[in-house]
Amino acid sequence: MKAIIGIGLLTVGFGAVYLLYALFRKLFLNDTVPGWSSIIAAVIVIGGIQIVVTGVIGSYTAKIFEQTKNRPRYLFKQGPKKRPGLDELPPPLATSGSSPDRT
């Protein structure tokens, strides 16, 4: 997910550089097609922002997914030691499935 965020930031940077290039050509050389440079620069910058936002949402979604799996954070080679008398459960009460007669 960090790579996607990096690609998005790189795209935004490229759009900003292209916008500066288009401004330079418009102001000093005056040989640009009207409207084309601004539209392309805006599309590149907005597309980069969308990629960054998608990467951020993906990062949070991945964190939520990892937390909802209910897996322990640590794995142990050996389980806890049994304590005599404390870890045994008492036997369940015997029930016949019917209620006792009350007469």
C-alpha positions as CSV (number, residue, x, y, z in Angstrom):
1,M,0.0,0.0,0.0
2,K,2.9,2.3,0.6
3,A,4.0,1.8,-3.0
4,I,0.6,2.9,-4.3
5,I,0.8,6.0,-2.1
6,G,4.3,6.7,-3.4
7,I,3.1,6.3,-7.0
8,G,0.3,8.7,-6.4
9,L,2.6,11.3,-4.9
10,L,5.0,10.8,-7.8
11,T,2.1,11.4,-10.2
12,V,1.1,14.6,-8.3
13,G,4.7,15.8,-8.5
14,F,4.8,15.1,-12.2
15,G,1.6,17.0,-12.7
16,A,3.0,20.0,-10.8
17,V,6.2,19.9,-12.8
18,Y,4.2,19.7,-16.0
19,L,2.0,22.6,-14.9
20,L,5.2,24.7,-14.3
21,Y,6.5,23.7,-17.7
22,A,3.2,24.7,-19.4
23,L,3.3,28.1,-17.6
24,F,6.8,28.7,-18.7
25,R,5.9,27.9,-22.4
26,K,2.8,30.1,-22.2
27,L,4.5,33.1,-20.6
28,F,7.9,33.1,-22.4
29,L,7.4,31.2,-25.7
30,N,3.7,31.7,-26.2
31,D,3.4,28.6,-28.4
32,T,0.8,26.5,-26.6
33,V,-2.6,25.3,-27.7
34,P,-5.2,27.3,-25.6
35,G,-6.7,25.2,-22.8
36,W,-4.8,21.9,-23.5
37,S,-2.0,22.4,-21.0
38,S,-4.2,23.3,-18.2
39,I,-6.6,20.4,-18.7
40,I,-3.8,17.9,-19.0
41,A,-2.1,19.3,-15.9
42,A,-5.3,19.2,-13.9
43,V,-6.1,15.7,-15.0
44,I,-2.7,14.4,-14.0
45,V,-2.7,16.2,-10.6
46,I,-6.3,15.1,-9.7
47,G,-5.5,11.5,-10.9
48,G,-2.5,11.5,-8.6
49,I,-4.5,12.7,-5.7
50,Q,-7.1,9.9,-6.4
51,I,-4.3,7.3,-6.4
52,V,-2.9,8.6,-3.0
53,V,-6.4,8.5,-1.4
54,T,-7.0,5.0,-2.8
55,G,-3.7,3.9,-1.2
56,V,-4.6,5.5,2.2
57,I,-8.0,3.8,2.1
58,G,-6.3,0.5,1.2
59,S,-3.9,0.8,4.1
60,Y,-6.7,1.4,6.6
61,T,-8.7,-1.5,5.1
62,A,-5.7,-3.8,5.4
63,K,-5.2,-2.8,9.1
64,I,-8.9,-3.4,9.8
65,F,-8.7,-6.8,8.1
66,E,-5.7,-7.9,10.1
67,Q,-7.5,-6.9,13.4
68,T,-10.7,-8.7,12.6
69,K,-9.1,-12.0,12.0
70,N,-8.9,-12.5,15.8
71,R,-5.4,-14.1,15.6
72,P,-3.0,-13.7,18.5
73,R,-0.3,-11.2,18.0
74,Y,2.4,-13.6,19.2
75,L,2.9,-17.3,18.7
76,F,4.5,-19.4,21.5
77,K,6.5,-22.6,20.9
78,Q,5.0,-24.1,24.1
79,G,1.7,-23.6,25.7
80,P,1.2,-22.5,29.3
81,K,2.2,-25.1,32.0
82,K,-0.7,-26.9,33.6
83,R,-1.3,-26.2,37.3
84,P,-2.5,-29.2,39.2
85,G,-5.9,-28.6,40.7
86,L,-6.5,-25.3,39.1
87,D,-6.8,-26.2,35.4
88,E,-9.1,-29.2,35.7
89,L,-12.8,-28.4,35.4
90,P,-15.3,-30.2,37.6
91,P,-17.3,-32.9,35.9
92,P,-20.7,-31.7,34.5
93,L,-23.8,-32.4,36.5
94,A,-25.7,-35.4,35.3
95,T,-29.1,-34.5,34.0
96,S,-31.7,-36.9,32.6
97,G,-33.2,-34.3,30.3
98,S,-36.6,-34.2,32.2
99,S,-37.5,-32.1,35.2
100,P,-37.9,-34.0,38.6
101,D,-41.4,-34.9,39.7
102,R,-42.8,-32.6,42.4
103,T,-45.7,-34.3,44.0
